[in-house]
């Protein structure tokens, strides 16, 4: 790499930087944890640009790895809360940031499993994170995205890099072959769109799957309370656990019987012979609402 190229990377890590950091710390990407480190500064800047990161914004990053994207977010003026499970990476990252002149109050690290995190620290200057921007571990990408959206209302947007097929599932609409439980659950929180493909060659190690970006913008107003969301998600899980069955049959266990399932579906205005893969989030909401209203009316019936 020429001097001009080195200068152009600014705060960001080059491919050589990544290799040197990993070698010095004795770190190798873990296949078990779905680790694929981003090696290309241009890709990092593209991701940060598509996330619309603003100076002074607080951003949540899950799985920062060696810090490629972290430094891109910091370069754009954001402050970062990062969640890292790997002990070696969690110990190395703060050292890398300090070595590149990042002030301590712009960064907080949680050495934790993202799926177990229930509270995020507020950054001294930027406050609570309002965006999730991450290269998510591929083996747990969907659960992490849904968990972060569930637990942290302050997150108004998300831009995450995952397997292309996962993006296809998250943005799919009713009737699509890839439409499933994750598609409907994501729609509870906001609108998800495909935000671009990512070359395999910018990762170390090079994965054997294609990657892409998915962007989500949260609804201005929540579709319901946490209790309502839990009820709706229970119905979604039941509908897609047996996706080839009619809703009457698929929801029989949830409703108590097939006859009861049919009664609820009729009350919700939904064809009991339809399948879950044809329903939108609002129809799943209607099912839970009908179940509540039927139970309420039966409770007061003499």
N, C-alpha and C positions, 0 to 999 in steps of 0.2 A: 504493500500500500504506500502511495506517495505521501509526502508531507502535506500537500494540499488536501488529500483525501482524509488524512488523520485530523487535520484542523476542522474539516467540514462536519465531522461527527460530534464536535462540541462536547457536551456533557455525556453523550451516549457511549455505550460499550461497542467496540468493534468485535468481529469474529475472533481476532487474535486476543483481545482483552478477555473474552469469555473463556477461551481455552487456557490462557495463562492463570486466570483466577481459579478455575476448576482444578488445574494441575497442582497449583500451590496449596490448595486446601484438600486435595485428595478426593475431590467430588466427581462422581459420575452420574449422569441422568438415570433415574430409577424407572424402569419399565413398570414395576409394580404400582408405583404412584402416578403413572401417566405423565412423566416429566419429559417435555420436549422444549428446550430452551431456544428462544428467539435470538438469532445471530446477526440480523441485518438492521442497522440503524434507520434506513429509509422506511422499512416496514413499520418500525416502532413509531416513527413520526406520522406515518399514514394512519395508524390505529388511533393515535392521540388526536389527530385532526378530525377523524370521523366521530370521535367521542365528544367533540365540541368542548374540550376541556378549556376552562377559563382561568386566568391568573387569580389567585386567591381562593380558588375552589378547593374543597376537601374531597378527595377521591379514595374509595376503597378498592384495594387490589387483593385478589386471592391468588396464592401461588406465585409470588414474585420471582422465585428461582434465584438466579444470579443478579437480577436487578435491571435487565435491559429495558423493560417497560416502565419500571419504577422511575428510572432516570429520565425517560421520555416524558412522563407525567410531571416530574419536578422541573424539567427544562421548560415545559409549557407554563410554568408558574403555579401549578397545583401543589397542595400539600397532601401527603399520602399516609393512609393507614393500611398496612400490609399484613396479611394473615398467612403465615408459612408453617407447615407441619414438620418439614424436614429440619432436624436439629442443626446439621452442618450448614445448610443454607441460611437458617435463621441467625446463626452466629456470624456468618460471613457478610451478610447484606449490610448491616449498619457500618461495618468497617469499610466496605466498598464505597458507600455513600459519603462517609466522612473524608475518605481519601480523595474524593472528587469535589470536596468543598461544600457539601450539602449541610446546611445548619440543622442541628439536632431538633429544633422545635418545628421543623417542617415534615417530620417523619415519626411515625409510631409503628412498632412491630409487635404483633401478637404471635408468639410461638404456640400455635394451637391448631387443632383440627377445625376447619371452617364450619363443618356441620355441627360442631359443639359450641360455637361462639354465640353467646346470647346478648352481649353488650359490646359496643364499640367506643373507644376513647374519642373524646373531642380534641381536635388539634388546637394548639394554643392560639393560632391566628385565624384558621379557617373554620373551626367548629366541627360539626358532625358531617361525615361524608354524605354528599348528595348524588354521587355517581359511582357505579361499579364499573371498573375498567380492568379487564383481566384476560390473561391467557390461561384458561381454566384447565386443570388436570383432566385429561380426556375421559378417564374411567368414572369420574363422579361429577361431570360438568352440569348435567341437568339438575341433580339434587342440590348442588351448591347454588345455582342460580335461583331456584325456587325457594330455597331456605333463606337466602339473603333478602329476597323480595318480601318474604313473609315476616321476617323478624325486624327489619329495619325500614320503617316508613320514611325515613329521611332520604332514602335512595329514590330519586325521581327518574333516573335514567340508568341504563346498563348497556355496555358494549363489550361483548365477550367473544373470544376466539375459541372455537370448539370444532369438532369434526363436522364436515359438510353435511353428513346425513343427520346429525343432531340439529343443525340449523333448519334443515328441511322439515324435521318433525315439529320444531318449535313454531315455525311460521305457517304450517299447513292449515287449510281450512276444512270444514266438514265435507265428507265424501271423498277426500283425498286418501290415497293409499297410505300416506305417511301420517295421517291425522290420528292422534291418540290422546291419552291422558295428559301428557306434558303440553300438548298444543292447547287444550282447553284450560289447563291450570295457568299457563302463561297469560292467556287471554283474560283471566280474572284480574291480573295486575295491570295490564296495559297492552299496547299494540307492538307486536314484534315484526321486524322486517329483516330481510337479507341485506347485509351491509358490505358485501364484497368477499371475493375469494382470496386465499392466501397460499402462496407457493410452498410446496413441500421443502424446497431447497433452502429456505431461510431458517430451518430448525436444526438443532443438534440434540439428539440424533435425527436424521431424516426419517419422518414417520412413514408408515406404509398406507396411510389414509390421507385423503384431502382435507384441508381445513378451510374454515370460512368464519366470517364475523356475523353475529346477530345483534341487532340493536333493539332495545325495548324502551319505550317512553311510557311511564306510568299514567294511568287515568287521572284526570284532574280531581275527580271525586271517587273514592272507593266504591266498589260494587256492593259492599255489605260489610258487616262487622266481622271480627275474627271468628266468632261462633258460627256465623252464617257461612263464612268461607270453609270452615272445617266440615260443616254439614254438606255443602256442595261438593267438596273434594271427596267425601265418602261415597257419594252417589257416582261421581266420575270414576273412581276406582272400581266400583262394582260394575259399572257399565262396560268398562274396557277390560276387565279381568276375563270376561267371556264375550269378546267383541263380535263373534260370529253369531251369537244368540240374539233373539229379539229382546227388546228392553223388558218386556213382560217377564221373560225367563231370567235374564241377567240380573234384574233387580229384585227377584223373588226373595233371595236371602236377606237383602237389606230391608225389604218391606215386611218380611215375615211370612209371605206366601205369594204365589204367582197371582192369585185372585186379588190380593191387596195391592200388589204392584200395578195390576191393570187399573184398579180403582183410582190410584194416585195419578197414573199417567193420563187417564181420562179427565180427571179434575184439572190437570195441568194443560190440557189441550194438546196432548202429544199422542200420536198413533202408537199403540202398545206393540204393534208388530214391527216398528222401526228398530234400527240398531243404533247403539250409542255413537257410532262413527258418523252419523248424520246430524247430530245435535250440536248447536252452538252453546256457548257459555250461558246465555240468557235462558235457554230451554232447560239446562240443568238447574239453574236457579229456580225456574218455575216448578220443577219437580219437588225440590225441597220445600218451597213455599206451599205447594198443594198438600204435601205430607203434614206440614205443621198445622195448616188450617183444618184438615180432616181430623187430625188428632184433637185439636181444640174443640171442634164442633161435637165430636163424640164424647168428649169429656163433660160437656154440659147437657148432653141428651138425657132426659129422664129414663 
